[in-house]
């Protein structure tokens, strides 16, 4: 099924010369660098990343679509999955009418597009 979990460690062990000495050198040329530098400290951070399963990803996006989308979102989505012929199923007499939005049809269209 692919990668479902990943561990990442990021370490910073050098300031690469971007410090107060650089500020002094730049200001010595008559330029202003702005900001403030503090002493560099080595850092290391670990992340344990868990990816959504395919089903969780589909459910999240379906719920977001049904909660947040407006008429233009529906139209563009149907066009992006080559299902623009279904646009009329979502349209009312005055253009798109979200009250007429068939949620099951939209969920089905999303599921088909993600397979």
N, C-alpha and C positions, 0 to 999 in steps of 0.2 A: 504493500500500500504506500510505500514511500516513507519519508521522514516524518515522524510524529512528535519527536522531542529532540532538542539540541542543547548542549551546554557550551557556553562561550565565555572566554576570559579575555578581558582587555586590560593591558598593562601600559602604563606610561612611565618610562624611566629616565626621560631626558626632556629638558625644556627647549632643546634644539637652538639654543642661543637667543631665544626670545625672552629677554629678561631686562632687569634694570640697566645692565651694561649696554644693551642695544639702545635703550632709551637715551642714555647719556651720549652715545655716539651720534644718534640722529639729531639730538638737540645741539650737539657740538657743531653741526652743519648749519645751524640756524633754523631748523625745522621743528615743528611741534608734533609730537606723536599722540598726546592726549592719553587718557586712561591712567591706570595705576598698576604697577607690577608688585606682586608679593613673592616671597621665596617659594621656589618650586619644591614640591614634595612628591616623591614617587607614589603612584597609586595603582591599585589593581582592583578590578571589579569583575565579579562572576555573575553570569545570568543563566538561569535554567529556563529554557523556552519550551512551552508546550503548544503545538499547533492545533488548530481546530480540526476535527474530523471533517470529512466531506459532508456528512449529514448535518453537523453543527453549523458549518459554513452556509449551506443552503438554507437552513431554518433561519439563521440570523438575517440573511439577505432578504428572504421572503417577508419576515416580520417587519424589517425596515421599509421595504417597498410598500407594504400595505399601510404602514403608519405615516410615512413621510412623503410619498410621491404625489405629485400633482398631474394634471392632464398632459403636459408636455413631456414629463418623465415617462409616462406610459407610452406615448407616441414614439419617442426616441428609442425606448427599450424594444418595442415591437419591431421597429425598423432595423435595429442592430442585430436582431436574431432572425432577420428575413421573414417576419411574420406580420408585415404591415397590412396584409389582407385581413387581419383580425381587428384593425383599428375601428371599423364600423361597430363591432361588438361592444366597444367601450364608449361610443358616441351617443349623445342625446340629441334632441332636436335643435339645441343651441350650441352645438359643438360638444366637447367632452363634458360629460356629467359624471362626476366622481360617485354620485349616489347610485349610478347605474353600473359602476365598476364591478365586474364579476370576479370576485377575489379568487375563486377556485380556478378560473381560466388563467388568471395572471400567475398564480402559483404553478400551474401546470406548464405554462410557457417558460417560466424561469427554470423549472426542473429540467425540461427538455433542452434548454440552452446550455445547461451546465453539465450535461452528460457527454 
